Amino acid sequence: MVTLGSPFRPDATSAPTPPVSERAGTAVDQLRGPLPVPTTAIWSKTDGIVGWRGCRVEESETARNVSVPSSHLGMTSNPSALAALTRALV
């Protein structure tokens, strides 16, 4: 799995947790653990739309984080993000 600025994990530091997430309980806890597939999370501290902390994965042999200097919408054409995407898919 490759993500581009995707806040797929709960991030309490950037925004309040929506009530639906609070009720999800176990499902939310499972998202905090390692993902069952090879994963590259491409994220940016300068995203401007989503909190970058929620876009990162817990690094392991099959999971890595790649920080790029980009806006949220700019990731689809950012040379650094596209290079990371290409490396992840090869």
C-alpha positions as CSV (number, residue, x, y, z in Angstrom):
1,M,0.0,0.0,0.0
2,V,1.3,3.5,-0.8
3,T,-0.4,6.6,0.6
4,L,0.1,10.2,-0.3
5,G,-0.8,12.5,2.6
6,S,-3.5,10.1,3.8
7,P,-4.5,10.5,7.4
8,F,-5.4,6.9,7.9
9,R,-4.5,6.8,11.6
10,P,-6.2,8.7,14.4
11,D,-4.1,11.7,15.3
12,A,-5.3,13.3,18.5
13,T,-2.6,16.0,18.3
14,S,-4.0,17.8,15.2
15,A,-7.8,17.6,15.6
16,P,-10.4,16.4,18.0
17,T,-11.4,12.8,17.6
18,P,-14.8,12.6,15.9
19,P,-17.4,10.8,18.1
20,V,-17.7,8.0,15.5
21,S,-14.0,7.2,16.0
22,E,-14.4,7.1,19.8
23,R,-17.2,4.5,19.4
24,A,-15.2,2.4,17.0
25,G,-13.0,1.2,19.9
26,T,-11.2,-2.0,18.8
27,A,-11.2,-1.0,15.1
28,V,-9.3,2.2,15.8
29,D,-6.8,0.4,18.1
30,Q,-6.1,-2.1,15.2
31,L,-5.3,0.8,12.9
32,R,-2.6,1.9,15.3
33,G,-0.8,-1.5,14.9
34,P,1.4,-2.7,12.0
35,L,-0.4,-3.1,8.7
36,P,-0.6,-6.6,7.2
37,V,0.8,-5.5,3.8
38,P,4.0,-3.8,2.6
39,T,3.4,-0.1,3.2
40,T,5.0,3.2,2.2
41,A,3.5,6.4,3.7
42,I,4.4,9.5,1.9
43,W,3.7,12.6,4.0
44,S,4.6,16.2,4.5
45,K,5.0,18.5,7.5
46,T,4.0,21.4,5.2
47,D,0.8,19.6,4.0
48,G,-1.5,22.3,5.1
49,I,-4.7,20.2,5.0
50,V,-4.1,17.1,7.1
51,G,-2.1,16.5,10.2
52,W,1.2,14.8,9.2
53,R,1.4,12.7,12.3
54,G,-1.7,10.7,11.3
55,C,-0.2,10.0,7.9
56,R,2.8,8.0,9.2
57,V,3.1,4.3,9.7
58,E,5.0,2.4,12.4
59,E,8.2,1.6,10.6
60,S,9.2,-2.1,10.3
61,E,10.8,-4.3,7.7
62,T,7.8,-3.9,5.5
63,A,6.6,-0.4,6.4
64,R,8.4,2.9,5.8
65,N,7.8,6.6,6.0
66,V,8.9,9.1,3.4
67,S,8.8,12.8,4.2
68,V,8.6,15.2,1.3
69,P,8.5,19.0,1.1
70,S,5.1,19.5,-0.5
71,S,1.6,20.9,0.0
72,H,-1.3,18.4,0.2
73,L,-2.5,18.9,-3.3
74,G,1.0,19.3,-4.7
75,M,2.0,15.7,-3.8
76,T,0.5,14.4,-7.0
77,S,3.0,16.3,-9.0
78,N,5.9,16.7,-6.5
79,P,9.1,15.2,-7.9
80,S,10.1,13.9,-4.5
81,A,6.8,12.3,-3.8
82,L,6.6,10.7,-7.3
83,A,10.2,9.3,-6.9
84,A,9.2,7.8,-3.5
85,L,6.0,6.4,-5.1
86,T,8.0,4.8,-8.0
87,R,10.5,3.2,-5.5
88,A,7.6,1.8,-3.5
89,L,6.0,0.2,-6.6
90,V,9.2,-1.3,-8.0
